[in-house]
Amino acid sequence: MSANSYLGYGLNAVDAKNRLSVPASFRDVLTAKSGGKQVLVGPGHAGRRCLMAFDTLFAEQLHATHEARHIDTGSREAFDERAYLFGSAQPHSIDDSGRIVLSPVLRRVSGITSHVWFVGGFDYFELWDPWAFKALPGLPELQRIQIEMELETRGLPIDGPVA
């Protein structure tokens, strides 16, 4: 199951060229599920200020779910949702070092600055500004401890970068 599921978490830096390394376990799932080194990245879902990353198989599942939900696929609501789900997602190639380059638009909508917190979502994974994730209302204690320990291990401030 884990070879085909995005599980776990990770913390990586964003370099001066907007490159960030995707955790190896997530890259392995991408390869297992879609056979390539490409990931689709778009804005977060359900009002979450993050990015959502997924493979082409999950994109097909999203499309099927969308079609099932909208009997009239030509309605304004269906068009708007399709434009958000698929028009906002951008394909990203993963280089030989396991990195992708985030566009300035995706960085702005997600609030990602110097570091990225990766969170597995089973069929997809999320990319967060680590301090924004840590500040989520109702964040379970386990996740708060995980992120704080990762920040401490890297010598990063727990409460966010100093402005």
N, C-alpha and C positions, 0 to 999 in steps of 0.2 A: 504494500500500500504506500509506503513512504517514497518509493521511487517515482510515484505518479502524483504525489501530493506535496503542496507547499506547506511545510511544517517548520516551526521554530521562529527564530528571530536573529537579527544581526545588526551591527552598527559599523558603518564605514564613512570615511571622509569624502567630501566633494572637493576635487582639486580646482586649480585656477582656470582650467579649460572646461569646467562643468562636467568632468568625468567622475563616475562613481563605480565602484566594484560591486557587482551583484554577488551575494553569497554563493559559494560553490554548490551548496545543497540545492539552492533554487535553480542555478544553471543546469544542474544534473536533471532536474525535473523537466525543464524546458526541452532539453535534448531528448529525454525519454518520451515525452508526449508529442513533440512536433518535429523531432529529428534535426532541428537546426539551432542556429545561434541567433534567434530573433525573439524579441519580446514586444508585446503591445503595451503601451503605457498611456494612461489617460487620467482625467480627474477622478478623485475619490467619489464614492457613492453615498447615498443617504445623508448628504450634507456634511460629510466628513472632509476636513481640510487636509487631504493627503492625496497621493497618487495610487492608482490601482494598476497593477501589472499582471498580464496574463498571456497565455499561449493561444495559438489559433484554434485549438480544440475548444477552449473555454469561450472564445469569441463566437464560435458556431453555436454553443449552448446558449449564450446570451441572446443571439439572434432568434433561435427557436423559442425561447421563453418570451421574447418580445412579440413574435408572431402569434403565439398562443394567447397572449394577453390582449392583443388588439385584433378583434374580428375584422374591423375595417382598417386595413393597413394603410389606407390612403387618407386617414383622418389627420387633422392638424396635430392632435396629441401624439399619434403614432410617429409622424414626421419629426416632431420636436424631440421625442425620446430617442429616436434613431440617430438624429443629428448629435445629440448629447453623447450617447453611448459610443457611437462609431465615428462620428465626425471629429470628436475631441481626442480620440485615441491616436497615438502616433507609433509607427513601427520603429524599433530601435535595434540595431545590430549590436551584438556583443562581440567585442574585439578579442584578440588572442589572450589578453590579460584579464578577461572577464569583466570588462567595463562597458558601460553605455554612456552616452553624452546626453544630458538632459537639456532641453531647450529652455531659454529664459522664460517662456510662457508657462511651461510646466513647473518650473521652480517657483514662479510667482504665485500661481494658483494654489500650490501646495504649501507655500511658506518655507520650503526647504532652503537652508542657508549653507552652513559649513559641513554638516554631517547629515547622514540619512539613517533612520531607524527602519529596518525591514521587519515586517510582521507577516508570517504565513497565514493564509486564509483558506487553506486546503486546496481550493480550485484556482486560486489567485494569490497574489501577495500585495501588501500595501507598502508604500514608501512614505515616511513621515519625517518632519523635522523632529528630532528626538525630544526636544523640550516641549514642543506642542503636544506630542503624544503623552508625555509624562504629566502634562497639565489637564488632560481630559477629565471632565467630571465623571465620577463613578468608576475610574480606572481600578480594576482589581489589584489588591495588594501585591500579589505575585508579579504582575506585570510591572508595577512601580518598582519593586525590588530588582527585577531583571534589568530594567533600563538604568537604574541608579548604579548598579554594580558595573555594568558595561561602561558607563560614563566615568566612574571612578577608576576603573582599570586602565582607561586611556588617558587619565589625568585631565579629564574635561570637567568643567564646573557642573554640578548637579542641577543648579537652578537656572542654567542658561549662560550663554556667552556674555561677557562684560561688554557693554556698548561703548 
